[in-house]
């Protein structure tokens, strides 16, 4: 008869068999048995200890976005568990597959005043009710015999469309229970219903619109990267003779140097996307529902343009929804069109919006981005944090040709990139740039310690404007003056990092050229690097709610002659408040 083993040992073995190679988290009494089981895999699964559970969740998120494989986070009960919520909320909103294994007090202590009891008994809150709204699957794992099947259900729920987090709540005594190892039954879900007549009709209607369209604007989103469908997107765009724009969180799904590339859509986007949409007789959404952050400034043009949406979920704008797997659907529609590519009509391309005035001290973000572009390796990953600096990077920095360009716009939490960049770097071994402001650094920048501990090849680029500059800019524009609390006393972040982490490559760059040299040097090293540059706190970023008609109405120079004249003046409704950021 097979000897019994701890339940956690079976879970560790199942995760290893599923391809999990790293688990991120913060340990504690109610999850220590699982960490011990990971140690028992003989190095197959490595545990990466973060400084905060939010960052551990974003490490799992970053790994998933960089590799397409599920990320795993394991934390203890109480505050360790509740700290996960913001990270899982981002993964839920951005449809990123993450498995959260959350330790809990023993089942025998429920309702008896146990430390960190969250069973829902005797006046305690129920941890399942906390995680259920930010997960695709959430369950108490109370029966040791049923836990292996629960794990399979959680993995399947996280990885099927729409993807997102799955949570298993693991009481300590259940983790320690002795079970006979066995192969769990595969997860089963109700069979998807046969396509309804309305869905089949929508698919036929979409195919007809694509065949009949002469001028098409494709707006591609993060779902293209999640589906591994970049090649299929480029093929369909070629057969359609289409322009291709991208959402702010998907700048890498289409080559930015391709003549078809129209720019970024939405709140940090390019005027050329608006112009192309006005000229288009069809807008094709791929891997995006076109939320507010990707739609800002486009509503007037969208209202008169037929829309087709290829995505597992319906779009946020009226149109013909084509649900299903993105990659297969792109291939199906491409096969319905002539095989030879058609050139896209002439267009201006992603011309940056005019540079705003600045002069309060510090380098302009535009100069900083130019230095980053000059140093960025083509295979690098880029993770861009929230804030004024992030808006400039999204607008100005071309995505690396072979790496990811990740922006967390699901919840837009500051500090996301510090964990996410580390997760991506450790999972892929590629140089990863984390680009953030000082406000984001003060939230979760101590994950630099994690990068040092694990020698992650991450270059942290901190654009320091000594404040919450996006808040200050909003307050200046909409309230008349920045709130005093939005400005900080000057901080020398480079000196602080150098003092805390001996051996970390630290540079305080004085200007753009020195920033470039520091980044090039970091590219040649193993392990992390930390580079700061003081930037102008008064510089207005290319963020649509902050811009006036005078700064958006400058006509760009077309790529070539013979184009239909574009309208470069925004309508009044496109300059109304945009409630993002």
N, C-alpha and C positions, 0 to 999 in steps of 0.2 A: 504493500500500500504506500502511496506517495506520502512523504513526510510533509507535515504542515509547515507553512511559512507565515510570516506576518503579512497582513493585508497590504501594507505599504510596499513590501518587496514585490508583490504581484503588480501593484500599480506602477512601480518604477520600471518593471520589466515590460509592461504593456506600452508605456510611453516610449521606451527605447525602441520597441518593435515598430512603433508608429513613426519613427524617424526623429524623435525629439533628441536633441543633443545638448541643449542648454535650458536651464530653468533659472529664472530671475526671481529675486524676492528678498525678504528680510526674515530671519529665523525667529524662533520663540518657542516657549514650552509646548504649545499646542500644535506645532508643526514640526518639531524636532525629529520625530520618528520618520517622517517622510524624507527629510534631509539626510538622515542616516541611511535610508534605503537608496537614495541617489548615489551616495558615496559607495554603496555596495555594488553599483553597476560596473565597477572596474574602470572608471573613466569614460564610459560611453556617454553618460549624462554629467555635464559639469554644472555646478551651482554657482551663480553669480550673485553676490550679496550687494544690494544697493544701499544707499543711505536713507531712503524713504520709499514707502510702498507705492506712492504715485509714480515715482521714477521707475520702480521695478515693473509696474504695469506698462509704462511707456517703452521700457526696454523690450518687453515681449511684443508690443505693438510695432516697434521699429524693426525688430527681427522679421516679423511677419510681412511687413511692407517691403523689406529688402529682398526676401527670399521667396515669398509666396507660401511659406510653410507656417503652420500654426505656432504662435508664441505661447509660452507657458510661464505663469507666475505663481509662486507659492508663498503664502504669508500666514501669520498666526492670527489669533482671535483679537477681539476688542478693537483698540485703535489701529492695530495693524490691518485688520480687515476693512474698517471704515475708510482708511486712507486710500484704499484701492478705487473707491467709487469714481473719482474724477477721471482716473486713467481709463477705467472700463467704459465710462460714458463717452470718451473720445473714440474708443475702438467701436463702440456700438453705433455712434453717429456716422463714423467713417467706414463702417462695414469691414472691420479688420478682425481676422480670426485669432482670438486669444482664449486660452483655457486658464481659469483661476482656480487654484486649489487652496482652500481657506480652512485652516485649522480652527476647531471649536472646542470648548470645554467638554469633558466626558458626558455622555448621555445620562449617567447616574446622578449627576449634579444639577440637572435641569430643575428650575423652579425652586431651588433651595438656597438662593443667594450666592451662587458660585461667582467667583471673580470672572468678569467678562461674559457672563451668561447672556446670550442673545437668542434664546430658544422660543421666545414668545410666551413663556409661562411666568406666572406669579408677578406680573407687571413688567417683565423685561420685553424689549422689542424683539421682533422676529427678523433675524439676519436675512432670511430668504426674501422677505418683503422689501428689504433694503436693496438687494441686488437684482431682483426680478425685473425692474423697469430698465436696467442697463445691460441686459443679457438676453440672448436667444434661448437659453436653457439655464435653469437654476434649480438645484435640488439638494435637500438634506440627504446625506449618505449615512443612514442610520443602521442599515442591515448589511453586515460584512459580506454575506453571500451574494447580495445584489449589487455591490459596488462595482465589480468589473464591468457589468452591463451598463451601469450608470455612466461609467467613464466612456464607453463606446458611444452612448447616446450624446454625451456632452461634446465629444470630438466631432461627431457627425453634425450636430446642430451648429457648431461654430464654423464648420467648413462648407456647409451647403448655403446656397443663396436664399435670402440675403445673409451674408456672413456677419460674424460679430462675436462677442464674448460668450462663453459658457462658464458656469460657476458650480463647483461641487463643494458643499460645506461638510467638512470631515471631522467629526468628534474624535477626541484623542483615543478613547477606548476602542472605537471602531478601527482606527489606524493600527492599533496594537493587536487587534484580534488575529488569532491563528486560523488560517484557512488552507484548504488543499488547493494547490495551484491547478488551474484549468484554463482552457481556452474559452474566453467569454463569447457568448453569442453575438453576432454582428448587430449593430443598431438597426432597428426597423422603424420606419415612419409610414404613415398612410401613403399609398401610391398616389402620385399627382393625378388629378382628374384629367380625363381626355380634354383636349382643347375645345372650349366652348365655341359654338358657331360665331359668336361675336369676336373671339380672339382670332379665329382663323380668318375672318373677314378683315380684321385689322391688319393681319400679316399680309394679306393680298393687297389691301389698300396701300400699305407702306411700300410694297414692291412696285406697285403702279406709280406711286409718287416718285420713287427713285428713278425708274425708267424714263419718266417723262420730264424730269427736272433738267433745266439747262444750266442753271447757276446755283450751286449748293455750297452752303457753309456748314461744315461739320464742327460741332463743339464736343470735344472729347474730355472725359473725366477719369478719375482715379480707378473706376471700374475696368478700364482698358488695361491698366497695369496689373490689377488684381487677377484678371482673366488671362494674363500673358498674351494679349491680343494686339500687340503693336504692329506686327507684320500684317495681320488681317486688316487693321485699320488703314495702314498705308496703301494696301492693295485696293480696298474699296474706294478710298479717296482718289486714287489714280484713275480708276475706271469711271468715277463720277466726274472727273475734272474739277474736284472740289477744293476750296480753301479749307484749312484746318486750324481752328482755334482750340485752346485748351482752358480748362478751369484752373483756378489758382493752385489747386493741390495736385495737378496732373501735368505739370510743365514738361515732364520727361516722356510722355506717352507718344510724342511725335517729334521728330528731329527739328530742332529750332533753326537749323540752317537750311532746311528744305524750302524751295521757292513757294511751296503751297502754304507755309506756316504764316498764319494771320496774326498771331499774338495771343495774349492772355485775355480771357473774357472776364467781365465783372468788375468788382470794386477796386481791384488793383490792376486793371487791364489796360489795353491799348485802344485808342480811338479807331484804329483800322478795323477792329472786330465789329464795331458798330457800323462802319461804312460798308463792310462786306455783307453784313446782315441786311442792311437796307437794299442792297443790290440783288440779294439772293431771292430765288423763287421757291427755295426749300431750305429749312434748317434741320439738320440731322444731329440729334443728341446721341452720344455713344458712351455708355458707362457713367452717366451722370443724370440725375433728376433735375439739374439746373436750379440749385437752391439760390437764395438771395445773394450770397457772396459771389456767385458766378454769373448772376443775372443782372446785377445792378447796372443801370444805364441802357439795358437792352429791351425793356418791356415795351416801349413804343414801337420799335421795329418788329418785335416778335408778334405783336397783336395783328399785324397784317401779313404774316408769313406762315405757311403751313409748317408744322413741326412733326417729325417722326422721332420717337425715342426708343433706342435699343438699350434696355436695362432690366434687371430683375424686378424693379419696382417702377410704378408709374411716375411720370414727370410732374413737377410742380407747376407746369404751364400747360394750357390746352394743347392737345396734339394726339397723334396716333401712337399708342403705346404698343411696343412689341416686346413682351416679356420673354424670359428664357436666358440661356447661356450666351454671353456676349460674343465670345470667340466664334462659336458655331453659327450664330446668326449673321455675323459679319461675313463669314465665308459663304453662307447660303445666298445672301443678297449680292455679293460680288459675282458669284457664278451665274446670276441672272442677268448680268450686264456684259456688254462687249469686252473681250479680253484685253484689248489694247488700251493703254492709259491715254487720257486726254489732258492737255495742259489746262491749268487753272487760268481764269481770266486775270489780267494784270491787276495788281493791287499795291498799296503802299508798303505793306509789310509791317512788322511790329515796331513802328517808330516810337521811341520814348516820348512821353509827354514833356513839354518844355520844362526846363529846370527852374525850380522856384528860387527866389532870392534867399540868401542866408548870410550870416555874418556875425553871429553871436559868439563865435569862437569854435574851433574844432574843424576837422575835415568834413567836407560834404559827403553824404552817403553815396552819391554818384561816383565820387573819386574812390571811395572804399570798394564799391562793387566792381569798378574797373580793375582795381588791383587784384581782387579775388578772381575775377574772370581770367586775368593773365596768368594766374598761378594754378588754377583748378585742373587737376588731371582728368582726362576724358573718362576714366573708369571710376572716378570718385563718386561717392554718394553725397548729397547735400540735404541737410535738414534745417529748415528756416523757421525761426520762432516768431511769435506774435510781436506787434509793435511797429513803430515808425521805421526802424531799420529793416524789419521783415518785409514791409510793404515795398520798400525800395528794391530789395533783393528780388522779390517776386516779379516786379515790373521790369527790372533791368538785367538780371543775370541769366544768360542762356543756360539751359539745363545741360549737364554733362552728357556726352553722346552715348555713354555706356553705363551710366549709373542712375540711381534714383534721385528725384528732386521732390522732397516730401515737405508738406505743410499741413499742420493739423487744424483744418478748418471745421471739423465736426463740432467741437466745443471751443476751440481757439484758446486752450489753456496756456498761460505763460509758463515757461520752463519745460515744456514737453520735450524739446529737442535734446536736452542733456541726457536723459535716459534713452530716448529713441535712437539717437546717434550712436550711443555706446552699444545698444542691442544690435543695430545693423552692422557696426564695425566688427564686433566679436563673431557674428554669424557668418560674415562674408570674407573677413580679413582685408577688406579694401579700406583705403584712406577715406575717412568720412569727415566732412566739414559740418560743424555745428555753428550756425550763424545766429547770434542772439544779441539783444541789448542788455544793458546792466540790470534793468528791472527783472528780466527773466533769469539772469544769473543769480540775483539775490534770492529768488524763489527756490531754484533747484540746482544751482551751480556747484554745490558740494558733491555732486556726482562726478566731478573731476577726480575726486578721490577714488571712485570706482574705476575710472579709466586708468589711473595710475596703478592701482592694485592689480588689474588684469592686463596692463599694457595694451590697452585697446588703441588701434591706430586712428585716433580722433584728433582733429585740429579744431580747437574751440576758438572761434573768432568773435570777440566781444566788442561790439560797437557801442561805446560808452558815451551817453549824452547826459549822465548824472540826473536821471529822473525817469518818471513814467511819461515819456515824451508824447505818446499818442493821446494820453489823457490831457496833458497840457495843451496839445494842439487843438483838441476838441474844445476845451474850455476857452482857449483864446478865440476860436472862430465863432462858437455858438453862445458863449457866456460873457465874452468881452475881455477876459483875462484868465491866465492859468491860476488854478487854486494853489496856494503856497505849498501844500503837501505833495504836489506833483513834481516838485523840484527837490533834488537831494544835494547835500553837501558833497563836494568833490571827493571821489574815492580813487585810489591808485590800485586797481584790481590786479595788475600785473605784479606789483610788489607784494601784495598779499598772497597771491598764488605761489610766487617764488619762495616766500618764507614758509608757507605751509607744506610744500611738496618739493623737498630737495631732489634734484635729478630731473624734475619736469622742465622741458624746454619752454621758457617763458620769454616773451618779448613785449615791450611796450613800444609799439610803432608810433612814430611822430607824424607820419603823413602817408599818402598812398604808395609812393615808391618803396618806402621802408616796410610797409605792410606786405607788399608783393614779395620783397626779398625774404621776409620772415616766413611767409607761407611756402615759398619755394624750398627753403631750408627744411621746413617741417615735412615736406613731401618726401625728402630723402631719408628721413629717420624712421625707426620703428617706434611704436608706442605713441603716447599722446603729446600734444603741444598746445600751448595756451598763448594767444596773441590778442592784445587789446589795441584799440585805436579810439581816441577821443573824437567824437563827431558833434556837429553843430546841433544843439538842442532846439534851436528855433527853425530848423529846416522843415518845410512842409513836404510830407512824402507824397508820392503819386497815388493818393487814396481818394476815390471819387467824392465822398462827402466833404472833403476839405478843399476841393477845387472850385474855381469860379469860371464863368464862361470865358474870361480873358485868358485863362491858362489852358483851356481845352480846345479853343477854336482855331489854333494855328494849323493851317493845312499842311500835311506832310507832302514830301515830294514823291510822286508815283514811281514804282519800280521801272515802268516803261510807258511809252506814250500809247495812245489809242484806247485808253480806258474811258469808261463812262464817268463823267465828273461825279465826284463823291460830295455828299453834303457833310460839311465839317462843323455845323453849328448844332449843338445839342438842343433838344426841345425843353420847354420849361419843366415838364414832369420829370425829365432825366436829371434835373438839378435839385429836385426835392430831397428831403432827408432820406438817407439810406441807413436803416437801423442795423448796422453791423459795426463790429470793432468797438 
